[in-house]
Amino acid sequence: MSLNPLKKRKLSDTKFNEVFNKKTKTSSHSTMDSNRISYPAPRNAIDNRIEHNTENDSQMEEVQSPSDLRSPHAKFSDEDRGLDSDSPSNQNQFITQWETYPYLQSVRLPIQPGSICDFTIDWGDGTPLQHIDSENPEIDVANISHSYKEVGIHTIVIDGVLHGFTFYLHNYSLKRKRSIKRIMNWSSNLILADNGSQFMDCINLRITALNTPNLVMNRNLSRCFKNVTHLMINSIRNWNVSTVQNVSQMFENCSMFNGDLSCWKLGNVTNATAMLRGCEIFNSNLSNWDTKSLEHISYMFYGCQSFSCEGLTLWNINRIRNATLVLKGVANQVDLDSLRQSWLQARQNGTQDQALNKLYDLGVYHNEL
């Protein structure tokens, strides 16, 4: 779904001068829209065969997997949190950390062509602040980049309006995707592109921000974090996803993801196919989920080895049409028979026999589940 045009919010001259004169702390070290898809066996490794990858990725290194990332109860240190995200002065700044390498000494902002932009950017290396205005015909927002003299970690601060942020670009390579390390603060003026796959294959990404992204314009978060194996999101419990309709494959192959999704408002979601497939340590209580609109949940919890299915007995499944192998590979201690029976009793349309036949058709009652 395309991003709805928005009326551009221009910074006033006073605000603009304030932005340019402001001193910012920096660190020197510093779609699955189709409902009928054939799935292979779940993969723990990242699929490097990414469509449209045009740059040479042969020099990519393997992702580090420190022991603290493997723990489902791992906590963020003060160093992880970086800048104080609770500080009011940071609320409208989008703060990220990137790493440059001898073979990749530049950072390119992942912005969708034609997006609305009006922001200043501090590249974090002492160079002058740069103003990006999409109304300036001399500026191509899809090719905003900066070269660093020294390799290492760089903190980038964006202040202003930025729409169309996404790594799902035809000429954005895997080695560039691995360059982003952290999101330290979200901005209410940052709007993600609505094309899905926004952070797919950003294999080193950790979101340590204490605030939440602005998702009011987003309907499609399909494949948003797919293949980010060690994904950790500090504030995901409080994300407002009430406008989202498609979360298919959103966390697929995020094998070390165990975020708290218990408070998510999913009343508008129709497609959750393979949403958490391969999330091996995921075990959140989903009893508060509003599933009245859900139609497609095939492979949703496929391979979730630690998932106890807590809360699923309370789901409204009246509109579900596709549920193939939805619980294949969940925790061994789960009483699937009781869960199936609860889902049978929850169906309000038709007779008990019709409901039973429906679940057989969906694959929910098959022995191989």
Rosetta blueprint (number, residue, H / E / L):
1 M L
2 S L
3 L L
4 N L
5 P L
6 L L
7 K L
8 K L
9 R L
10 K L
11 L L
12 S L
13 D H
14 T H
15 K H
16 F H
17 N H
18 E H
19 V H
20 F H
21 N H
22 K L
23 K L
24 T L
25 K L
26 T L
27 S L
28 S L
29 H L
30 S L
31 T L
32 M L
33 D L
34 S L
35 N L
36 R L
37 I L
38 S L
39 Y L
40 P L
41 A L
42 P L
43 R L
44 N L
45 A L
46 I L
47 D L
48 N L
49 R L
50 I L
51 E L
52 H L
53 N L
54 T L
55 E L
56 N L
57 D L
58 S L
59 Q L
60 M L
61 E L
62 E L
63 V L
64 Q L
65 S L
66 P L
67 S H
68 D H
69 L H
70 R H
71 S L
72 P L
73 H L
74 A L
75 K L
76 F L
77 S L
78 D H
79 E H
80 D H
81 R H
82 G L
83 L L
84 D L
85 S L
86 D L
87 S L
88 P H
89 S H
90 N H
91 Q L
92 N L
93 Q E
94 F E
95 I E
96 T E
97 Q E
98 W E
99 E E
100 T E
101 Y E
102 P L
103 Y L
104 L E
105 Q L
106 S E
107 V E
108 R E
109 L L
110 P L
111 I E
112 Q L
113 P L
114 G L
115 S L
116 I L
117 C E
118 D E
119 F E
120 T E
121 I E
122 D E
123 W L
124 G L
125 D L
126 G L
127 T L
128 P L
129 L L
130 Q E
131 H E
132 I E
133 D E
134 S L
135 E L
136 N L
137 P L
138 E L
139 I L
140 D L
141 V H
142 A H
143 N H
144 I L
145 S E
146 H E
147 S E
148 Y L
149 K L
150 E L
151 V L
152 G E
153 I E
154 H E
155 T E
156 I E
157 V E
158 I E
159 D E
160 G E
161 V E
162 L E
163 H E
164 G E
165 F E
166 T L
167 F L
168 Y L
169 L L
170 H L
171 N L
172 Y L
173 S L
174 L H
175 K H
176 R H
177 K H
178 R L
179 S L
180 I E
181 K E
182 R E
183 I E
184 M E
185 N E
186 W L
187 S L
188 S L
189 N L
190 L E
191 I E
192 L E
193 A L
194 D L
195 N L
196 G L
197 S L
198 Q L
199 F L
200 M L
201 D L
202 C L
203 I L
204 N L
205 L L
206 R E
207 I E
208 T L
209 A L
210 L L
211 N L
212 T L
213 P L
214 N E
215 L L
216 V L
217 M L
218 N L
219 R L
220 N E
221 L L
222 S L
223 R L
224 C L
225 F L
226 K L
227 N L
228 V L
229 T L
230 H L
231 L L
232 M L
233 I E
234 N L
235 S L
236 I H
237 R H
238 N H
239 W L
240 N L
241 V L
242 S L
243 T L
244 V L
245 Q L
246 N E
247 V L
248 S L
249 Q L
250 M L
251 F L
252 E L
253 N L
254 C L
255 S L
256 M L
257 F L
258 N L
259 G L
260 D L
261 L L
262 S L
263 C L
264 W L
265 K L
266 L L
267 G L
268 N L
269 V L
270 T L
271 N E
272 A L
273 T L
274 A L
275 M L
276 L L
277 R L
278 G L
279 C L
280 E L
281 I L
282 F L
283 N L
284 S L
285 N L
286 L L
287 S L
288 N L
289 W L
290 D L
291 T L
292 K L
293 S L
294 L L
295 E L
296 H E
297 I L
298 S L
299 Y L
300 M L
301 F L
302 Y L
303 G L
304 C L
305 Q L
306 S L
307 F L
308 S L
309 C L
310 E L
311 G L
312 L H
313 T H
314 L H
315 W L
316 N L
317 I L
318 N L
319 R L
320 I L
321 R L
322 N E
323 A L
324 T L
325 L L
326 V L
327 L L
328 K L
329 G L
330 V L
331 A L
332 N L
333 Q L
334 V L
335 D L
336 L H
337 D H
338 S H
339 L H
340 R H
341 Q H
342 S H
343 W H
344 L H
345 Q H
346 A H
347 R L
348 Q L
349 N L
350 G L
351 T L
352 Q H
353 D H
354 Q H
355 A H
356 L H
357 N H
358 K H
359 L H
360 Y H
361 D H
362 L H
363 G L
364 V L
365 Y L
366 H L
367 N L
368 E L
369 L L
